[in-house]
Amino acid sequence: MAKPEAKKSAPAQKKGKVMSVYKLYSTQGGKLERKNPTCPKCGDGVFMAVHKDRKSCGKCGFTEFGGKKK
């Protein structure tokens, strides 16, 4: 008699890097202040990612080049 094949379990999910929302804001004198710039196309509430040589929007793909030159 042949052995029945064992069921294969689903592969383990990889844990990705998650940006915490509280890191994008700070409080100054009782007012809420945004740390990262917002996207000019998408408007308020959509932050741009700040890289070494550019700023980019993850929602619409808008990119502003310029930054520190070596």
C-alpha positions as CSV (number, residue, x, y, z in Angstrom):
1,M,0.0,0.0,0.0
2,A,1.2,3.5,-0.9
3,K,1.3,6.2,1.7
4,P,-1.1,9.1,1.1
5,E,0.7,12.4,0.3
6,A,0.9,14.8,3.2
7,K,-0.9,18.1,2.8
8,K,1.4,21.0,2.1
9,S,0.9,23.9,4.4
10,A,0.7,27.5,3.1
11,P,4.1,29.3,3.0
12,A,4.7,31.5,6.0
13,Q,3.8,35.2,5.3
14,K,6.7,37.5,5.2
15,K,6.5,40.5,7.6
16,G,7.2,43.7,5.7
17,K,8.3,47.0,6.9
18,V,5.3,49.1,8.1
19,M,5.5,52.8,8.4
20,S,3.8,54.0,11.7
21,V,1.6,56.9,11.2
22,Y,2.7,58.5,14.5
23,K,6.2,59.0,13.0
24,L,4.7,61.4,10.3
25,Y,3.4,63.9,12.8
26,S,4.7,65.9,15.7
27,T,3.1,68.3,18.2
28,Q,4.4,71.8,18.7
29,G,2.7,74.0,21.3
30,G,-0.6,72.0,21.1
31,K,-0.7,72.1,17.3
32,L,-0.2,69.1,15.0
33,E,2.6,69.4,12.6
34,R,3.4,67.2,9.6
35,K,7.0,66.1,9.2
36,N,7.0,64.9,5.6
37,P,5.9,67.0,2.6
38,T,2.5,66.3,1.0
39,C,2.0,65.5,-2.6
40,P,1.0,68.5,-4.7
41,K,-1.1,66.4,-7.0
42,C,-2.9,64.2,-4.4
43,G,-3.3,67.0,-1.8
44,D,-3.3,66.8,2.0
45,G,-3.2,63.5,3.6
46,V,-0.9,61.8,1.1
47,F,2.7,62.1,2.1
48,M,5.8,61.9,-0.1
49,A,8.6,59.5,0.7
50,V,11.9,61.4,1.3
51,H,14.9,59.7,-0.3
52,K,18.5,60.9,-0.5
53,D,18.1,62.5,-4.0
54,R,14.4,62.8,-4.5
55,K,10.9,63.0,-3.0
56,S,8.2,60.6,-4.4
57,C,4.5,60.0,-3.9
58,G,3.6,56.3,-3.5
59,K,0.0,56.9,-4.6
60,C,0.3,58.7,-8.0
61,G,4.1,58.3,-8.7
62,F,4.9,62.1,-8.7
63,T,8.6,62.7,-8.2
64,E,10.6,65.8,-7.3
65,F,14.3,65.5,-8.0
66,G,16.9,67.6,-6.3
67,G,18.6,67.3,-3.0
68,K,22.0,67.1,-1.6
69,K,24.7,66.9,-4.2
70,K,28.1,65.5,-3.4
